[in-house]
Amino acid sequence: MRRLLRASLVMLTIAGCSTSPEGRTQLVLPGSMHSFSAIYSEIDMRMQLITATSDPACGEEECVANRAFDLKILTLGERLAGAAFRQYPDLTTRFPQFEIIVADKADPGAASSAAGAVVIYRGVQRLNLDESVLAFVLAREISQVIGSHHDENVTTNVLVSLAAQILMPFLNVARGAASAVASGTTATVASTAATTTVLVSAASLAGASAIRATYRPEQIREADIMAMKLLRTAGWESHQVFDQLQAFSPATKNEHAWTAELRESAQHIAGTSQDRITPQS
């Protein structure tokens, strides 16, 4: 029981409530542990890249087009990063600069980490998006970094994992005792403990993923608003971005999840009142 109380106290003190730039309450690790969050989210982002389908090697003309796209993304990213540090000067306490990358991945998509890395997949290039929509895609991903969404996800993983570690010893004792009574062997107890460890670890991962999925839509909606504010700070006209987002090509039968999410963002932005999308002073 004392072990349970101590572990519970750790869970309550390791994370704290904070407020996002848009006023949403978040449960995140304390600022002193941001480096842990940055490393954890960086690993998670790299795992996403490893599992994503690689783009085939380009031919001569394709490589020229790829380099032009890469330069456009880098230019847009640098412009938005500069605006981000002007709008949120405390970002310098978390990382010195954003790192904008184009990854040779076949499907459209984007990823980022708490350390300031922002990745655009090569598949986005084939959508032939207007420059202002590309800027919105980058701004939305940058906004997830600014809004500490990755820190929020890491905190969820940590808390669920701690909860599982608290529960595991009790499950081991209960299942081990039951098995020992049934078989009368210590080997069965050890086997049961190992099985319980695997099951609890799997349940921990699944539980954290399920919880993150519940607030993913809220994170995206927040990132949409922040992205539009960031774009205005960087010099884009809101109506220009609105118009191009609405002109985004219609949905296809087997639409990729990322483009569907981008379309939902466009609908959300269109339904958001103009007075909410003003840059911070």
Order of alpha helices (4+ residues) and beta strands (2+ residues): alpha-beta-beta-alpha-alpha-beta-beta-beta-alpha-alpha-alpha-alpha-alpha
